[in-house]
Amino acid sequence: MNNRTPLPHRGSYGIDAPFAPAFMAAMAALEFALAFFSGKRLPLLAGLFILAILAFYLHGTLRGKFVLWARLLESLDLRGDERILDLGCGRGAVLLMAAQHLTTGRAVGVDLWRTVDQSGNSAEVTRRNAVAEGVADRVELHTGDMRALPLEDGSFDLVLSSLAVHNISGRAGREQAISEAVRVLRPGGRLVIVDVRATGQYQAHLASLGMHGVARRWLGWRFGTARLVTATKPAGRNQADPVAVPRRSAGAPAESGT
Ligand SMILES: C[S@@+](CC[C@H](N)C(=O)[O-])C[C@H]1O[C@@H](n2cnc3c(N)ncnc32)[C@H](O)[C@@H]1O
């Protein structure tokens, strides 16, 4: 994979799960105060350790994620006429990079705009980012739950999701989101998910839905616990009879890890 996809640079993309870094900063401050008043070294070391984790986290959310997806999108070899869906698009970090690969295609983002999952999250901010990145003509936003997508069966060539599906609490809900992703893919369409948790569950559920080439891999220490899950929707017995994904099914296959 090379890195020719331009990183978005004019928009503003916020911080993922903003309470996590705020908590880390508060803990580090507490340790430094303890070190100052006790004169001991252990809390000082603990504070420095927490600061290092905080820096790693902020780097991931402000830059690492963009570098990773630039490479992934480049490796997909898009023609430019695809219909792409981003599940849990948030402020558009991945959605708008994907849109930069399109000419006549369309990049569709679905989200509930939860600010607990991304700071300053809103459809309006994402719309402004699309204008700032010069791709507003190819971008469509929907407010909706990825467990019940307000979208037609088989209407996308590519479904993406970045750090979003794990935000759904409960295995059945996450599997429902995966089933919905498969439902809206056209036969032969591709699915690419990056997430920090529950990816073994996505892998098992995709296999149980009859998806082809289901694979999961760790992305390396620079991306922490993030794993990549990929799969392709088979054409079924004929093009008109793709793999059937009931709209509201939530099967529970054996889990092969998280
Ligand atoms: C950590 S943010 C990631 C946003 C974006 N994908 C990115 O990588 O910058 C997770 C996103 O998932 C969205 N989300 C959480 N649960 C959702 C659900 N059930 N349906 C749709 N979106 C959801 C949140 O609103 C948030 O925008």
The ligand as an ORCA input file, in Angstrom:
! r2SCAN-3c Opt
* xyz 0 1
  C     -15.412      7.493     17.267
  S     -16.590      8.228     16.183
  C     -15.825      7.868     14.602
  C     -16.321      8.773     13.509
  C     -15.671      8.565     12.151
  N     -16.004      7.276     11.611
  C     -14.186      8.734     12.252
  O     -13.432      7.758     12.109
  O     -13.767      9.882     12.471
  C     -17.952      7.050     16.218
  C     -19.166      7.547     15.447
  O     -20.174      6.527     15.459
  C     -21.435      7.168     15.601
  N     -22.418      6.193     16.103
  C     -22.417      5.549     17.291
  N     -23.460      4.701     17.367
  C     -24.137      4.804     16.195
  C     -25.292      4.183     15.659
  N     -25.971      3.250     16.341
  N     -25.691      4.521     14.413
  C     -25.018      5.461     13.693
  N     -23.912      6.080     14.150
  C     -23.467      5.767     15.381
  C     -21.153      8.315     16.554
  O     -22.159      9.303     16.521
  C     -19.804      8.786     16.042
  O     -19.948      9.756     15.026
*
